[in-house]
Amino acid sequence: MELSKLELTRNYPVPQMRVKNVYPYKEMVVGDSFLVPGAKLQIVCNNNWRVGKKLGMVFSARKEGDGVRVWRVV
């Protein structure tokens, strides 16, 4: 397909984010954990890093069965 033949669409709505952060990060104390069933490790780790930086906390994650377990470590 040639780029010159692409159709321009104006005012097309931007899709909403799929899910808000529903993980209980703010309620966690060091040693607490939760399991995210069916999650991908890399996606959970990226979220842990972003939220941890914002909240001043550190999280660790490991695969557990078909999900990912997250611990607060600092």
PASEBA-1860 file (N, C-alpha, C; in nm, 3 decimals):
! residues 74
1> MELSKLEL> 0.086/-0.118/0.000/0.000/0.000/0.000/0.090/0.123/0.000 ~ 0.056/0.217/-0.085/0.132/0.340/-0.092/0.084/0.436/0.017 ~ 0.179/0.506/0.077/0.143/0.601/0.183/0.054/0.712/0.133 ~ 0.066/0.749/0.007/-0.015/0.858/-0.047/-0.163/0.819/-0.057 ~ -0.194/0.689/-0.048/-0.332/0.644/-0.058/-0.397/0.617/0.078 ~ -0.329/0.650/0.187/-0.387/0.632/0.320/-0.496/0.736/0.344 ~ -0.603/0.693/0.405/-0.714/0.783/0.432/-0.694/0.853/0.565 ~ -0.714/0.983/0.568/-0.703/1.062/0.691/-0.837/1.065/0.761
9> TRNYPVPQ> -0.839/1.038/0.890/-0.961/1.042/0.969/-0.947/1.149/1.076 ~ -1.040/1.240/1.082/-1.036/1.348/1.182/-1.133/1.317/1.296 ~ -1.097/1.364/1.415/-1.181/1.353/1.534/-1.218/1.209/1.568 ~ -1.127/1.116/1.544/-1.148/0.977/1.580/-1.116/0.963/1.728 ~ -1.207/0.909/1.812/-1.183/0.905/1.957/-1.065/0.816/1.996 ~ -0.986/0.865/2.090/-0.873/0.788/2.142/-0.927/0.684/2.238 ~ -0.886/0.557/2.224/-0.937/0.454/2.315/-0.894/0.479/2.459 ~ -0.980/0.444/2.551/-0.948/0.458/2.693/-0.848/0.352/2.733
17> MRVKNVYP> -0.771/0.379/2.839/-0.679/0.278/2.891/-0.762/0.158/2.935 ~ -0.705/0.040/2.919/-0.780/-0.082/2.947/-0.817/-0.096/3.094 ~ -0.722/-0.076/3.183/-0.748/-0.099/3.325/-0.674/0.006/3.407 ~ -0.742/0.061/3.505/-0.673/0.147/3.601/-0.592/0.058/3.694 ~ -0.496/0.118/3.762/-0.416/0.040/3.856/-0.505/-0.006/3.971 ~ -0.531/-0.135/3.977/-0.617/-0.189/4.081/-0.536/-0.267/4.185 ~ -0.405/-0.265/4.172/-0.321/-0.338/4.267/-0.315/-0.260/4.399 ~ -0.308/-0.331/4.513/-0.314/-0.265/4.644/-0.180/-0.211/4.694
25> YKEMVVGD> -0.105/-0.143/4.609/0.028/-0.094/4.646/0.026/-0.005/4.771 ~ -0.064/0.090/4.776/-0.065/0.189/4.885/-0.091/0.127/5.021 ~ -0.164/0.016/5.025/-0.197/-0.049/5.152/-0.089/-0.144/5.201 ~ 0.011/-0.170/5.120/0.110/-0.272/5.152/0.215/-0.222/5.252 ~ 0.257/-0.312/5.340/0.372/-0.290/5.426/0.477/-0.391/5.384 ~ 0.602/-0.368/5.425/0.711/-0.457/5.387/0.677/-0.601/5.427 ~ 0.690/-0.693/5.332/0.659/-0.834/5.356/0.524/-0.877/5.300 ~ 0.434/-0.782/5.271/0.304/-0.816/5.212/0.322/-0.857/5.066
33> SFLVPGAK> 0.230/-0.939/5.016/0.233/-0.979/4.875/0.092/-0.996/4.823 ~ 0.079/-0.997/4.691/-0.048/-1.028/4.626/-0.018/-1.101/4.496 ~ -0.115/-1.179/4.450/-0.100/-1.258/4.328/-0.185/-1.196/4.218 ~ -0.125/-1.179/4.099/-0.197/-1.129/3.983/-0.216/-1.248/3.888 ~ -0.333/-1.310/3.887/-0.355/-1.428/3.804/-0.349/-1.394/3.655 ~ -0.284/-1.481/3.578/-0.279/-1.466/3.433/-0.198/-1.349/3.381 ~ -0.117/-1.286/3.466/-0.040/-1.169/3.426/0.093/-1.208/3.363 ~ 0.150/-1.116/3.286/0.283/-1.133/3.230/0.383/-1.064/3.322
41> LQIVCNNN> 0.493/-1.132/3.350/0.592/-1.082/3.445/0.645/-0.944/3.406 ~ 0.679/-0.922/3.280/0.737/-0.795/3.238/0.641/-0.679/3.259 ~ 0.514/-0.701/3.232/0.415/-0.594/3.249/0.400/-0.559/3.397 ~ 0.395/-0.660/3.483/0.382/-0.636/3.627/0.508/-0.566/3.679 ~ 0.625/-0.609/3.634/0.750/-0.545/3.679/0.756/-0.398/3.638 ~ 0.712/-0.368/3.516/0.710/-0.228/3.472/0.617/-0.145/3.560 ~ 0.501/-0.201/3.592/0.406/-0.132/3.679/0.463/-0.114/3.819 ~ 0.528/-0.219/3.871/0.591/-0.210/4.003/0.692/-0.097/4.008
49> WRVGKKLG> 0.774/-0.086/3.904/0.878/0.018/3.902/0.816/0.157/3.900 ~ 0.715/0.176/3.811/0.651/0.307/3.799/0.585/0.349/3.929 ~ 0.506/0.260/3.989/0.434/0.291/4.112/0.532/0.306/4.228 ~ 0.631/0.218/4.233/0.730/0.226/4.341/0.804/0.358/4.342 ~ 0.839/0.407/4.224/0.908/0.536/4.214/0.818/0.649/4.264 ~ 0.691/0.641/4.230/0.595/0.744/4.270/0.570/0.742/4.420 ~ 0.562/0.622/4.479/0.528/0.608/4.621/0.650/0.598/4.713 ~ 0.770/0.588/4.657/0.890/0.571/4.739/0.899/0.431/4.800
57> MVFSARKE> 0.850/0.333/4.727/0.852/0.193/4.773/0.927/0.108/4.671 ~ 0.964/-0.014/4.712/1.030/-0.106/4.620/0.953/-0.237/4.623 ~ 0.927/-0.292/4.504/0.852/-0.415/4.490/0.935/-0.517/4.413 ~ 0.909/-0.644/4.440/0.973/-0.753/4.368/0.862/-0.843/4.316 ~ 0.886/-0.907/4.200/0.784/-0.994/4.142/0.849/-1.121/4.088 ~ 0.776/-1.231/4.100/0.820/-1.361/4.049/0.701/-1.434/3.989 ~ 0.727/-1.515/3.885/0.622/-1.600/3.829/0.579/-1.700/3.935 ~ 0.450/-1.724/3.943/0.395/-1.824/4.034/0.278/-1.891/3.963
65> GDGVRVWR> 0.298/-2.014/3.917/0.195/-2.083/3.840/0.167/-2.008/3.712 ~ 0.040/-1.975/3.687/0.006/-1.900/3.566/-0.001/-1.750/3.591 ~ 0.039/-1.705/3.710/0.033/-1.563/3.744/0.166/-1.508/3.790 ~ 0.160/-1.392/3.853/0.279/-1.324/3.905/0.250/-1.279/4.048 ~ 0.341/-1.311/4.140/0.328/-1.266/4.279/0.417/-1.145/4.299 ~ 0.363/-1.044/4.367/0.433/-0.917/4.394/0.451/-0.902/4.544 ~ 0.575/-0.870/4.587/0.605/-0.843/4.728/0.651/-0.698/4.741 ~ 0.617/-0.637/4.855/0.680/-0.510/4.889/0.805/-0.545/4.969
73> VV> 0.921/-0.496/4.924/1.046/-0.528/4.990/1.110/-0.410/5.061 ~ 1.073/-0.288/5.026/1.126/-0.168/5.097/1.014/-0.066/5.106
END
